[in-house]
Amino acid sequence: MTGTSQATAAVIQLNGRASWAENQPIIERLVREAAQSGAQLAVLPENLYAMPADPSALRAMGFSPDEPPLRWLQNLARTAGIWLVAGTLPIRDEASGKLWARSYVLTATGEIAAEYDKIHLFDVTVPDGEEGESYRESDLFLAGSTPVVVDTPIGRLGLSICFDLRFPELFRRLVDAGATVISLPAAFTETTGRAHWECLLRARAIENQVVMLAAGQVGTHASGRKTWGHSLIVDPWGQVLADAADHPDCQRTATWSREAQQQLRTSFPVLSLRRL
């Protein structure tokens, strides 16, 4: 795809450690690398705060939005001069004692531009996975209910998180609200990632004519859980512009033409030809 109106973004891939103190310096290095590479916006993965040995320990790690971890990320966005989609953070719900898996969009001046609570929680037993590979996110987290879009320097951004990827109706809602780019912080399991990650991301990009910015966790974590990685940037024609493969602690940047995206939507008008 060609054109003159350019947008540049980065996806950041982490082998998340068990504590925030371990993850902070890696996040800072990669965000600053992304900014230096010309990215206007960078997406961090799901569970960027911590991947503890006992996942239920995240409950005790949860915090409120006015506490230091989010303020630190705001300061990082400001000093690096880059917009951030801050993966997910464990935000405490005082009434229930559970957590929200919340993604924040931070401006290059450190302001909170938007926030999104993960709608679809990962309550599954993985077919063909390792014995006993079962997950119950609803034991720890509350489900959000509201799709979110926000204007950014790279276009109107729709927000999604990990398991949301399997629910195309959410992505159509985001596009109906004007999204041209959609972020997807994730911690896809190795088993499901190998089977479905790339094909689902390319499908969401193609059917909605959006750029997908998918930032994942990768490798083996303190709990023994294995995540797939392969953070991708996919353009509206389904082409993979960047792929982090299985490299730990890295960032990948890509540039695309916003003008060409609009031309595609005009000449190949699948969005306006919808009948259902």
Wavefront OBJ file of the C-alpha trace (Angstrom):
o trace
v 0.000 0.000 0.000
v 1.343 3.418 -0.924
v 0.503 6.989 -0.087
v 1.845 10.135 1.510
v 0.122 10.380 4.881
v 2.292 8.210 7.114
v 1.711 6.744 10.564
v 4.300 4.858 12.602
v 3.675 2.634 15.631
v 5.485 0.019 17.681
v 4.512 -3.181 19.445
v 6.514 -4.135 22.523
v 7.029 -7.792 23.428
v 7.968 -8.879 26.957
v 8.996 -12.044 28.692
v 7.149 -10.748 31.747
v 8.804 -11.299 35.108
v 7.107 -11.966 38.431
v 7.344 -8.414 39.803
v 6.895 -4.829 38.702
v 10.417 -3.975 39.865
v 11.841 -6.516 37.406
v 9.663 -5.392 34.511
v 10.081 -1.618 34.886
v 13.622 -1.195 33.483
v 12.847 -3.443 30.507
v 9.663 -1.525 29.713
v 11.488 1.788 29.970
v 14.271 0.665 27.635
v 11.893 -0.660 25.000
v 9.549 2.332 25.084
v 12.478 4.689 24.625
v 13.798 2.518 21.770
v 10.389 2.684 20.102
v 10.305 6.465 20.415
v 13.835 6.754 19.011
v 12.831 4.562 16.061
v 10.162 7.100 15.131
v 7.053 5.484 16.599
v 4.294 7.939 17.450
v 2.526 5.344 19.603
v 3.651 2.094 21.263
v 1.521 -0.778 22.546
v 2.629 -2.725 25.622
v 1.415 -6.299 26.267
v -1.210 -7.627 28.638
v -0.065 -8.235 32.230
v 2.781 -5.760 31.841
v 2.790 -5.139 35.602
v 3.691 -8.688 36.649
v 3.409 -12.375 35.744
v 3.720 -13.877 39.269
v 4.449 -17.522 40.044
v 0.990 -17.821 41.583
v -1.419 -15.921 39.283
v -3.836 -15.357 42.182
v -1.099 -13.273 43.854
v -1.970 -10.545 41.344
v -4.995 -9.747 43.505
v -2.723 -8.501 46.288
v -0.666 -6.556 43.740
v -3.697 -4.630 42.448
v -3.793 -0.890 42.905
v -5.950 2.158 42.264
v -5.415 4.500 39.298
v -3.801 7.225 41.406
v -0.978 4.987 42.662
v 2.664 5.033 41.468
v 2.701 2.381 38.675
v 0.335 4.329 36.433
v 1.997 7.639 37.320
v 5.361 6.092 36.384
v 3.993 5.071 32.973
v 2.558 8.558 32.453
v 5.962 10.044 33.209
v 7.621 7.571 30.823
v 5.264 8.578 28.008
v 5.985 12.242 28.727
v 9.773 11.964 28.928
v 10.001 9.645 25.908
v 7.594 11.850 23.946
v 5.405 8.971 22.750
v 1.792 7.863 23.115
v 1.421 4.587 25.019
v -1.227 1.915 25.164
v -0.364 0.625 28.611
v -1.168 -3.046 28.085
v -3.228 -4.097 31.063
v -2.795 -3.074 34.670
v -4.462 -4.795 37.666
v -6.837 -2.086 38.894
v -8.504 -2.899 42.203
v -12.298 -2.802 42.539
v -12.943 -1.923 46.155
v -16.532 -3.174 46.212
v -15.865 -6.717 44.983
v -12.238 -7.252 45.959
v -11.568 -8.341 42.387
v -9.553 -6.567 39.679
v -10.191 -4.857 36.382
v -7.830 -5.781 33.534
v -7.543 -2.190 32.346
v -5.769 -0.751 29.347
v -4.845 2.941 29.465
v -4.060 5.194 26.519
v -1.498 7.815 27.564
v -0.613 10.857 25.496
v 2.922 12.026 24.756
v 2.420 14.621 27.492
v 1.461 11.947 30.001
v -2.277 12.579 30.130
v -4.831 9.751 30.259
v -6.698 9.914 26.943
v -8.829 6.779 27.401
v -9.211 3.599 29.431
v -10.759 0.247 28.582
v -11.692 -2.706 30.803
v -11.324 -6.120 29.141
v -14.776 -7.356 28.121
v -14.145 -11.029 27.330
v -12.531 -13.041 30.138
v -10.489 -16.180 29.439
v -12.460 -18.970 31.149
v -11.360 -22.026 29.153
v -9.701 -25.385 29.126
v -7.281 -25.387 26.210
v -7.855 -28.233 23.728
v -4.612 -30.005 22.826
v -2.789 -28.007 25.491
v -0.573 -29.334 28.244
v -2.379 -31.519 30.767
v -4.379 -29.377 33.152
v -4.020 -26.212 31.022
v -7.116 -24.429 32.256
v -7.801 -20.766 32.994
v -10.524 -18.930 34.960
v -9.890 -15.209 34.634
v -13.326 -14.480 36.108
v -12.099 -15.836 39.467
v -9.785 -12.840 39.645
v -11.166 -10.221 37.269
v -14.393 -8.379 36.538
v -15.570 -8.107 32.933
v -15.898 -4.712 31.311
v -18.873 -3.812 29.145
v -18.048 -0.730 27.085
v -16.163 -0.566 23.742
v -13.745 2.369 23.602
v -12.241 4.414 20.764
v -9.963 7.446 21.018
v -8.287 9.870 18.614
v -4.482 9.524 18.457
v -1.673 10.758 16.171
v -1.865 7.491 14.162
v -5.640 7.591 13.674
v -8.780 6.764 15.594
v -7.772 3.909 17.871
v -10.063 1.121 19.056
v -9.080 -0.760 22.210
v -9.188 -4.521 22.717
v -7.367 -7.045 24.902
v -6.232 -10.629 24.233
v -9.298 -12.962 24.351
v -11.387 -10.163 22.779
v -9.704 -11.181 19.522
v -12.095 -14.131 19.176
v -15.209 -11.947 19.192
v -15.500 -10.143 15.835
v -18.635 -8.257 16.888
v -16.505 -6.121 19.230
v -14.198 -5.137 16.378
v -17.139 -4.200 14.182
v -18.450 -2.002 17.004
v -15.060 -0.270 17.167
v -15.022 0.295 13.408
v -18.582 1.609 13.479
v -17.312 4.125 16.049
v -14.633 5.256 13.583
v -11.626 3.088 14.418
v -8.937 2.864 11.729
v -6.387 1.236 14.044
v -7.003 -1.310 16.826
v -4.606 -2.195 19.651
v -4.513 -5.660 21.197
v -2.285 -6.169 24.251
v -2.149 -9.927 24.837
v -0.704 -12.892 26.692
v -1.833 -15.647 24.317
v -0.958 -19.149 25.456
v 1.643 -20.961 23.394
v -0.912 -23.592 22.339
v -3.649 -21.204 21.201
v -1.131 -18.752 19.747
v 0.443 -21.396 17.560
v -2.974 -22.407 16.234
v -4.850 -19.122 15.906
v -2.909 -15.929 16.696
v -1.810 -14.783 13.247
v -4.867 -15.962 11.342
v -7.248 -14.207 13.747
v -5.259 -10.958 13.668
v -5.099 -10.957 9.887
v -8.814 -11.717 9.681
v -9.726 -8.844 12.014
v -7.507 -6.501 9.964
v -8.893 -7.626 6.606
v -12.602 -7.743 7.424
v -12.518 -4.348 9.169
v -9.867 -2.694 6.948
v -7.901 -1.600 10.002
v -4.306 -1.725 11.164
v -3.905 -4.231 14.011
v -1.264 -3.504 16.665
v -0.898 -6.711 18.688
v 1.679 -6.732 21.498
v 2.213 -10.026 23.293
v 3.947 -11.716 26.159
v 6.457 -14.394 25.125
v 8.286 -17.371 26.592
v 8.062 -19.171 29.915
v 7.007 -17.217 33.000
v 7.438 -17.765 36.740
v 4.191 -19.756 36.965
v 5.394 -22.122 34.240
v 2.869 -20.661 31.831
v 4.140 -20.357 28.255
v 3.048 -17.511 26.011
v 3.295 -17.307 22.242
v 4.795 -13.891 21.470
v 4.882 -13.093 17.742
v 3.734 -9.527 18.339
v 2.422 -8.297 14.995
v 1.553 -5.168 13.091
v -0.893 -6.059 10.309
v -2.135 -3.646 7.648
v -5.717 -3.396 6.294
v -4.915 -5.735 3.375
v -3.769 -8.399 5.832
v -0.043 -7.971 5.218
v 2.219 -8.481 8.222
v 4.333 -5.336 8.489
v 6.241 -6.403 11.616
v 6.651 -9.655 13.545
v 8.600 -10.003 16.801
v 8.675 -13.824 16.429
v 9.689 -15.471 19.720
v 12.294 -12.889 20.718
v 12.084 -11.827 24.379
v 12.070 -8.181 25.435
v 12.020 -6.442 22.068
v 10.075 -3.892 20.066
v 9.087 -3.806 16.424
v 8.067 -0.701 14.495
v 6.184 -0.260 11.224
v 4.942 2.600 9.074
v 1.835 2.592 6.899
v -0.075 5.064 4.740
v -3.296 6.422 6.200
v -4.151 7.830 2.783
v -3.804 4.393 1.194
v -5.989 2.907 3.904
v -8.742 5.371 3.063
v -8.309 4.663 -0.646
v -8.720 0.941 0.059
v -11.898 1.560 2.021
v -13.242 3.604 -0.903
v -12.286 1.294 -3.779
v -12.969 -1.974 -1.930
v -15.929 -0.839 0.187
v -16.710 -3.922 2.257
v -17.749 -1.782 5.218
v -20.391 0.134 3.295
v -21.600 -2.957 1.384
v -22.623 -4.768 4.588
v -26.222 -6.048 4.550
v -26.533 -7.639 8.003
l 1 2 3 4 5 6 7 8 9 10 11 12 13 14 15 16 17 18 19 20 21 22 23 24 25 26 27 28 29 30 31 32 33 34 35 36 37 38 39 40 41 42 43 44 45 46 47 48 49 50 51 52 53 54 55 56 57 58 59 60 61 62 63 64 65 66 67 68 69 70 71 72 73 74 75 76 77 78 79 80 81 82 83 84 85 86 87 88 89 90 91 92 93 94 95 96 97 98 99 100 101 102 103 104 105 106 107 108 109 110 111 112 113 114 115 116 117 118 119 120 121 122 123 124 125 126 127 128 129 130 131 132 133 134 135 136 137 138 139 140 141 142 143 144 145 146 147 148 149 150 151 152 153 154 155 156 157 158 159 160 161 162 163 164 165 166 167 168 169 170 171 172 173 174 175 176 177 178 179 180 181 182 183 184 185 186 187 188 189 190 191 192 193 194 195 196 197 198 199 200 201 202 203 204 205 206 207 208 209 210 211 212 213 214 215 216 217 218 219 220 221 222 223 224 225 226 227 228 229 230 231 232 233 234 235 236 237 238 239 240 241 242 243 244 245 246 247 248 249 250 251 252 253 254 255 256 257 258 259 260 261 262 263 264 265 266 267 268 269 270 271 272 273 274 275 276
